[in-house]
């Protein structure tokens, strides 16, 4: 993509094709190590949780196993079908549904919001829609763990979309007090360190 060119909108059919073909470098089938670390540190107690861009449901299922009451969304019907099957096999309840994150039919707030890699994709074409959804899904005191691509390393161009720290602070700071923004690494499918990323911990401020 040339400098200044607007990113092409990735459709549900595009995501479905990724799941159909198995081209899923983000789908490790293990809960995010950063999510596990943040929960172990007591960032949020169990409550009502919502995952944006849940894929095949690994993290949503983990949260449900931890006692959270979980709702999770993805734009890919195939991913959601697999997520529902996995939740049934795990013996937990997660309310999975198919929707575009920037046009969610959900209007109620949750205690905890989790996003591993949805924001950095959606913001390229509809940052306003994403932020409007996050606004509706949280209330004062809601916690938000956001994991997004980090541009601060040499790259071949592969890997997730990347977001500058100042852009995260500008976009999220309108709604949230940012507790931390620091680098970490996504995991590869084989368990090794993957692309550089940001972990961002936030709390929804009072209006």
C-alpha positions in Angstrom: 0.0 0.0 0.0 1.5 3.4 -1.0 1.9 6.3 1.4 -1.4 8.1 1.8 -3.5 5.3 0.3 -6.6 4.5 2.3 -6.6 0.8 3.5 -9.1 -1.5 1.7 -12.0 -2.4 3.9 -11.6 -6.1 4.9 -15.0 -7.8 4.6 -16.5 -10.7 6.5 -15.9 -12.8 3.4 -12.2 -12.0 3.6 -12.0 -13.1 7.2 -14.0 -16.2 6.5 -11.5 -17.1 3.8 -8.7 -16.8 6.3 -10.4 -19.2 8.6 -11.3 -21.5 5.8 -7.7 -21.6 4.4 -6.1 -21.9 7.8 -4.0 -18.7 7.3 -4.4 -17.7 10.9 -1.0 -16.5 12.4 -3.0 -14.9 15.3 -4.9 -18.0 16.3 -2.6 -19.8 18.7 -5.3 -21.9 20.3 -3.9 -20.7 23.7 -5.2 -17.8 25.8 -3.1 -14.7 25.5 -0.2 -14.8 27.9 -0.7 -11.0 28.4 -4.3 -11.5 29.3 -3.3 -14.2 31.9 -0.6 -11.9 33.3 -2.9 -8.9 33.7 -5.7 -11.0 35.3 -3.1 -12.6 37.7 -2.1 -9.0 38.7 -5.7 -8.3 39.7 -6.5 -5.7 37.0 -10.1 -6.8 37.0 -12.2 -9.2 39.1 -14.7 -11.6 37.5 -17.8 -9.9 36.2 -19.4 -9.3 32.9 -16.8 -9.3 30.1 -17.0 -8.5 26.4 -14.4 -9.5 23.8 -14.1 -7.6 20.5 -12.9 -9.7 17.6 -12.9 -13.0 19.4 -12.0 -15.3 16.5 -12.5 -19.0 17.4 -13.1 -18.0 21.1 -9.9 -19.0 22.9 -9.8 -16.0 25.2 -13.5 -15.7 25.7 -13.7 -19.4 26.7 -10.8 -18.8 29.1 -12.6 -15.9 30.7 -15.7 -18.0 31.1 -13.7 -20.7 32.8 -12.4 -18.0 35.2 -16.0 -17.1 36.2 -16.7 -14.2 33.9 -20.0 -13.9 32.2 -18.8 -13.5 28.6 -20.2 -12.0 25.4 -18.0 -12.1 22.4 -18.3 -10.9 18.8 -16.5 -11.5 15.5 -17.3 -10.5 11.9 -16.6 -14.0 10.6 -19.5 -16.5 10.8 -17.1 -19.4 10.4 -15.0 -18.2 13.3 -18.1 -17.9 15.5 -19.3 -21.4 14.5 -16.0 -22.8 15.6 -16.0 -20.7 18.8 -19.5 -22.0 19.8 -18.3 -25.6 19.2 -15.2 -25.1 21.3 -17.3 -23.5 24.2 -19.7 -26.5 24.1 -16.7 -28.9 24.3 -15.2 -26.9 27.2 -18.5 -27.0 29.0 -18.8 -23.3 29.4 -21.3 -20.7 28.3 -20.3 -17.8 26.1 -22.7 -15.6 24.2 -21.0 -15.5 20.8 -22.6 -13.6 17.9 -21.6 -12.3 14.5 -21.4 -8.6 13.9 -19.2 -5.8 12.6 -17.5 -4.3 15.6 -18.1 -0.8 14.2 -21.8 -1.4 13.9 -22.6 -3.4 17.1 -26.3 -4.0 18.0 -25.2 -4.1 21.7 -25.8 -1.0 23.8 -25.2 -2.1 27.4 -22.0 -1.6 29.4 -19.7 -4.3 30.7 -17.2 -4.5 33.6 -14.3 -5.7 31.4 -13.5 -5.2 27.7 -10.8 -7.2 25.9 -9.4 -6.7 22.5 -6.5 -8.7 21.1 -5.9 -7.3 17.6 -9.3 -6.0 16.6 -8.7 -2.3 17.2 -5.6 -2.2 15.0 -7.5 -3.6 12.1 -10.8 -1.7 12.4 -9.3 1.7 13.1 -7.7 1.8 9.6 -11.1 2.2 8.0 -13.6 3.1 10.7 -12.0 4.4 13.9 -15.0 6.5 14.7 -17.3 3.4 14.6 -14.9 1.4 16.8 -14.7 4.2 19.4 -18.5 4.6 19.4 -18.9 0.9 20.1 -16.3 1.1 23.0 -18.2 4.1 24.4 -21.5 2.1 24.5 -19.8 -1.0 25.9 -18.3 0.7 28.9 -19.3 2.8 31.8 -17.3 4.7 34.5 -15.1 2.2 36.2 -15.1 -0.4 33.4 -11.6 -1.8 32.7 -10.2 -2.3 29.1 -7.2 -4.4 28.1 -6.2 -3.6 24.5 -3.5 -5.4 22.6 -2.3 -3.9 19.4 0.5 -3.9 16.9 3.6 -1.7 17.7 5.6 0.0 15.0 8.8 0.4 16.9 10.9 -2.3 15.3 12.3 -3.1 11.9 9.7 -5.1 9.9 9.5 -6.9 6.6 5.9 -5.6 6.3 4.4 -8.8 7.6 2.5 -9.1 10.9 -0.4 -7.2 12.3 -1.3 -3.5 11.6 0.7 -1.2 13.8 -0.4 1.8 15.8 1.8 4.6 17.1 1.6 5.2 20.9 0.5 8.8 20.4 -2.4 7.7 18.3 -3.6 5.2 21.0 -3.3 7.9 23.6 -5.2 10.4 21.4 -8.0 8.0 20.4 -8.5 6.2 23.7 -7.7 9.1 26.0 -11.0 10.8 25.2 -12.8 8.0 27.1 -10.3 6.3 29.4 -7.6 7.0 31.9 -4.7 5.0 30.6 -3.0 3.0 33.4 -0.2 1.8 31.2 1.0 1.5 27.6 4.1 -0.6 27.2 5.6 -3.0 24.7 5.3 -6.8 24.8 5.2 -9.4 22.1 2.3 -11.4 20.6 2.9 -15.1 20.6 3.4 -17.1 17.4 1.4 -20.3 16.8 4.4 -22.4 17.9 4.7 -20.5 21.2 7.7 -18.4 20.3 7.8 -14.6 20.6 6.0 -13.0 17.8 5.6 -9.4 16.5 6.2 -6.4 18.8 2.9 -5.1 20.3 1.4 -2.7 22.8 -0.4 -3.7 25.9 -2.7 -1.0 27.1 -4.6 -1.0 30.4 -7.4 1.5 30.8 -10.3 2.5 33.1 -13.3 4.4 31.8 -13.4 7.8 33.5 -16.4 9.6 34.8 -18.3 11.7 32.3 
